[in-house]
């Protein structure tokens, strides 16, 4: 099964190339090109076989050492400003010992997927690849080495990682395909000024803490509580909230809740982790994701606490929902605060995700990068030594170089000190602890995990997601049933069964 999936992918890449898939897809979920996950996705490549020639020429290896080739391009690292820092890492590693010669291969992001596929097909794959996220990893499903035997052989110390993050990189069929490196947890970004105007208590800053509702009662912080708050914080131009009989749904100026720059799979994780691929490889929409789709649709068109596609494209959201100041609660990742809050002029902070009925606890979807060793590597033990260097003694330098939050617990306090200083937030009392705590609630399976014929499947489910945002009075159950039928046809055409 692994081999057939990998051979299918290589054939597809070599014959057709890959088209960039924006994470959002529809108008309701557009994502900026410089989003942390955007670099993980394949771009158009007209002639995949010629892509190899555009790789940066690697330095010659020392013949007395075991050569380990490091491929960069599926995620961060392929821009020219990153060349010198990565080359410095190579020099430092090679100088640190005399048995392994690390050789760097940098490929332009728009050619990296086709280049790697070509190398795999030619039997010339690199040894180690990264940084790469779940989406990029699973485009090459079946190509990665299970690290568990290497971990077990030396009893590698995992105590500096949150156990949930170690588990995050486990594929049930293929094993431990990576270890925690640079992560981007998600949580609620909260506009405190809008809560103050409405006289409402802020969402809990800690997981497991209750919420004090409008009646002064302590209630669990779950989807029902968040929905009630979102309704009270959705306001029309006359100051009426969405629960008022005078509310004008055609003149909304403020919304209660928003999923910042994600697609259907990402949004659906609010109701719990899931997959559009069943355990037996068929198309599915899990029942709790069906509930999620109907919840969002109702929030767009009936209760209107969530912006539909028309409002999302308006000046109310202005292309950046939370930064606009017109959204009370937005589900965001850590990369968002590193890139996209330059114009915020209101009081804000971070809060815990609400619990859902499916798991009985919150789900905080995760974006995360790591390094993988290719299954075809002739020197897996040497590649493992490089991987340990990247994730161990050099982890602080490496995560700083790529701009991610270090997954190592011992490095996180220093990281957040630097992070908030660089953003000018040192005196604002931002609740970074909830970012750390969100690691324990990462979505597994991840919302960017493997799908057969990923490009075509991605286009189809985002067509569905966009349709929800553009058209009222739809039969959402019928739309989901059609989505499953269409995805099954895509999977079958890919030879998944």
N, C-alpha and C positions, 0 to 999 in steps of 0.2 A: 504494500500500500504506500509506504514512504517513497519507494523508488518510482512508482507510477506517477505520483503527484509531482515529484521533482522533474521527471522527464517531460511531463506535460508542460510544466512551467518553462523549462529551457526551450522547448519547441516553440511555445507561444512567443517568448521574448525574441527569439532569433528570427521568427517569420513575420511578426507584426510589430514589434516594439511595444512600448507601454505609453499610455496617455496619462498625464497628470490627473490625479483624482483629488479635488479639493475636499477637505474633511467635511465642510458644511454641505456642499452640493446645491441645495435650494436657496432661495432668497432669504429664508428664515434662519439660515445657519451658515452664513459665509464666514470664512476664516482668513486672517491676513496671511500674506505670502511668507512673512517672516515668523510665523508661529513655530513653536518648537517642533511640532509634529509635521509641519509642512515639508521639512527637509528630509523626512523619512519616506516620502512618496515618489514614485517614478515619474519622470518627465518623458516627453516625446523623443524618440530616437528613430530616425529614418532608416539607418542602416546599422543594425546592432553589431554586425561583425567588424565594422570599421571603428566602433567605439573604443576598442582596446588600444588603438594607436594614440588616443587622446589622453591616456593615463600619464601622469607625471612619471618620467623615467626614474626608476628606483636606483639607489646607489648600489654599486657592485658589492657583493658579499665577500667576506673573508673566507677563503677556501678552507681554513683550519677550524672553522666554527660551523655549527648547525644553523642553517639559514631559516629564519621565520619571516614570512611575508605578511605585512600588516596592510590591509585594504581599508581605505577611508573614502567615503562618498555616499553611503546610504543614509547618513544622518548629518550631523554637524561635522565640520572639519574640511570641507572641500573648497571653501573660499580662500583667496590668496592670503589675507591677513592671518589665517590659521596655519599656513605652511611652515613658517619659521618656528613657532612654538612646538609643533608636532615633530619637526626635525630635531629640535633640541631634546625632546623626550627620547627620541631614538639614540641620539648621541650619548645621553646620560645612561640609558640602559646598557648600551654596548660597552661603555666605559666601566660599568659597575661589575662586570664579570667577563670571563674569557672563553665561554663555551658556546654562546648563542650570538649570532649576528642578526639583529633586527633590521629589516629592510622595509621602508615606507613606500606605499603606492597610493597616491592621491588621484582620484578620478572626479571630474566635474559631476555635480549632482544630477544634471540632466542626462548623463550618460552612464552613471554608476550601475544602475540596475541591469542594463543591457550588457555592460562590460563584464560584470560579475557572472551573468548567465553564460556569456560566451566563454569565459575562462572555465566555468564548471563543465560546459559541454566539451571543451577541448582537453579536459583532464589536467588543467593548469590552474586550479583554484588556489587562492591564497590560503594561509594558515589561520589567520585571525582577522576578523572583520568588526569594525565599529568605529565610533559609537553608532548603534543602530537601535531603533525602537521596536516595539512589538509588530507594528504594521510592516516595517521593512524586513524584519526577521521572517515573518510568516509568508512573505512573497517567495521565500526560498525554503519552503517547508520540506523537510526531509534532508536538508543539506548540512544540518548542524550536529555537532558532537555532544553526546550526553556527558556532562561534566561530573556526574555523581561518582563514577569509579575513581576519578582523579581526586575528588574531594575526600572520598573514603580512604584512599590509599595512604594519605598522610594525615588523616584526621584534621583537615583544614579547619581553622577556627572561624566559625560563623557567628560568634557571640556578639560582634559589633554591628550586626544587622538586625533590624526588626524581622522576626520570623515570618510575618506576612509578606515581606518583600522578598525573602528567599523563595517562598512558595510561589510568588508572583511569576517567577521565571521557569516554573515547572510546566512542561507540556505532558499531559497524561499519556500520550502515545510515545513521545520521544525523549522524555526525561528532563534533567536539569540543563536547560539550554543556555543559561547565563547566570551571573550573580549580580546582586545590586550594585549599581554604579552611580549614575546621575538620575535623579528622580524629580518629578513635578506633580506632587499631590494636588488634589482639588478639595474645595471647601466652599462655604458661602462668603461672598463679599457683600457687606451690608452698608447701605447708605444711612448712617445714624441720623442725619438731618431730617430725612423723610420720616423716620420712626418718631423723632422728637415732635415734628409737626402734628403727627397723628396721635400723640400721647400714648404710644405703644411701647412695651418693653422690648429690648433688643433680643434677638435670638441667642440661645446659650453659646457661650464661648468654649464650653467643654462638652465632650461627648458624654452622654448619660445624664447630663443635668436637665431638669425640667424647664418648661417655659411658663411664664406667668402671663395668662391671657388677658383680654380686655376686661374680663369680669374679676380680675385679681386672683384667679384660681391657678394653682400649679397643675399643669397637664404635661404628658409626655411630649417631647419635641419630635413629632412624627409628621408624616405628609399631611394629615388632617389639620394639625396645628399650623403648619406652614401655609397651607391653602387658605385657612381663615385669615391669617395675617396678610397674605398676598391680596385677598379681596379687599380688606380694609385699606390697603396701601395702593390700590388702583383707583385713580382719581380723574375726574373729568375737568374741563376748563372752568367749571363753576364751583369746584371744590367738593363735589359729591363723590363719595366712595362707591365701589361696585355693589355694595349691599343696600345702598339708598334707593328708594323708589323713584327718585328724581335723576338718577345716574344717566348720563348721555353717552352711550357706548360708541357713538359716532364722533365724539369729540374728546377722546382720552388723551391726557397729557402726561400721565405717570402710570407705570405698571408695577405690580407687586413682585413678580418673579420672572427670571430670564435665564436661559441656558446660553452662556457666552461662547459663541464660535465652536459649535460641535455639530454632529450629524445625528441621524436617528438612533444609531447604536449607542452613541455617547449620551444622548438625552434619556434614552430608555433605562440606563443604569440607575437613574434616580429611584427606580422601582426594584433594583437588585441586579446583580450580574446576570448575563445571559449570552446567547449566541444565536445567530441565524442559521447555524449548522447543527443538526442533531448529532447524538453520539454515533449513529449509524451513517452519518454523512449526508443526510437528506436535508431539504430546506424546512425551516420551521420559523415561527415567531412564538417564543415562549408565552404562556398565558399571562405572566406578569408584564411582559413587554406589550402584549395586546392591551392590557389595562393601562399601561403608560401612554400608548398612542391615543387612547380614548380620553385619558386625563388631560393630555396636552391639547387635544382637539377641542374638548369642552372648555379648557382654559382660554383658548383663542377665540371661540365663536359664541359660547353660551355665557359662561361666567366672566369671561374676558379679563382675567387677571394676568394673562400671558399675551404678548404681542403677536398677532397673526402676521402673515407675510406683508400685508399692506402697511401696517404700522411699523414693522421691522425695517421696511425700506424708506420710511419717512424721516423727517428731521427729529422726530421724538426720540428715536434710537440713534440716529446719526452715524450708523455704521459701527458704533462701539457702545453697546447698551449700558454697561455700568458707568463708564466714563461720562456718558451723556448727562448723568445726574437725574435721569428720569426713570430709573429702575431701583426699587428698594432692596431686592435681594437677587444676586446673580451668582450662578454656579461657575466658578473660575478655577484655573490651574495656576500654579506658582509662576509659570513663564509669563502669564498675563501681567502680573505686577512688575515683572522685569522689563516688559516691552511697551505697555499700552495704557498707562495711567498718567501720562504727562500733563493732562489738562484737568485733572481732578481738583476742584476747589471747594469740596465739602468734607464734612467730618465722616469718616468711615472706619470700619474695622472688619475683622474676619470672624466667622462663626462656624459652628458644627453643622454638618449635613444632617437632615432629618432621618429618622428611622423609617423603614418601609415594611410592609406586611410580609413580603416574600421571605426575607431573612430575619425579620424581627429586630434588625439593627440597621444603622446607616450603611450606605455604599458611597464611597468617595472615589470616583473613577480616577485612574492613574495613567499618566504619561511617564515613561521611563526608558532610559537608554542603557545599553550595556555593550559588552564585546562578546562575540561568539567565536568558537573554534570550529572550523569546517570539518565535517565528518571525513572528508577526503584527505585531510592533512597527513603527510607522511611523518610529521614530527609533532604529534600531539603533546607529548610531554614537554618539549621545548616551548611550544605555544602556550602551554599551561603556565610555565615559568614567566612568560611575558604577561599573561593575563593577571597573574598574582601581583606582578610589579605595578600594573596599571591600577588594580583595585585595592592594593595594599599599601606599601610604603610610599607610593607616588599618587595615591588617591586624591589627596588634597589639591595637589598641583593639577592633576588631570581634570577634576570636576571644575576647578576654577577656570581652567583654560576653555572648557566648553560651556561654562555658564550655568551649570546645573546644581541643584541641591545635592550634596553628598549623601549617599545612602548610609554611609558609616555613621552611626550614632555619635561617636566621639568627635566628629568633625562638624556637627550641625550648629552648635552654639556659635562657634567662630564664623561659620558661614552666614548666619542670620545677622550677626553684628556688622559684617562687611556689606551684606545685601541692603540692609536698611540705611546704612551710611551712604552708600552709593546712590540710593533713591531719595536721599534727603528726608528720611522718615525716622531718624534716630530718637526724636523727642516726642513721637506721636503715640507711643504705647501700643503698637500694632501687635495683635495676638498671634505671633508666629508659632506658638505652641500647638495651636489647632492644626497647623500644617503638618507638624511632626506627628501628631496623634492620628491624622488622616491616613497615615501609612497602614495602620492596622485594619482599615476598611477598604483597601484597594479592591477594585473589581477583578474577580478571577472566576471564570475566564474574562480576559480583558476585552473591552469594546473594540479594539483594533486587531483582534485575533484572526486567524486563518479563515478564509472563505474560498471555495473553488472559484476559478475565474474571477479573481478579486476585483479587477477593473469593471467588468460588466455587472457584477453583483453590486458593487458600490454605486454605480450609476442607477441601477434599478431601485434600490432601497431609498436612495436620496430623491429619486423622482416621486416616490410615495410620500416621503417626508415633506417635500416642497408642496405637493398637492394638498396636504393637510393645512398648510399655512395659507393657501391661496383660495380655497373654495369652501364656503359654508354649505351646510345641508348635505354632507356626504354620508354614505353608509360606511363607517370606518371598518366595521367587521368585514364587509364585502371587499373593501380595498385591501385589507390584510390578507384575506383568502386569495385574492388575485396576486398579491405580492409573493405569497408562498408558492403558488403555481408557477409564476414566472421565474422565481429563483430556482425552483426545482429543474426547470428546463435549462437554465444556465448551468447548473451543477452537472446535469446529465450530459450536456454538450461538452463539458470539460472532462468527461470520462471519470467522474468522481465515484461512480458505483460500479 
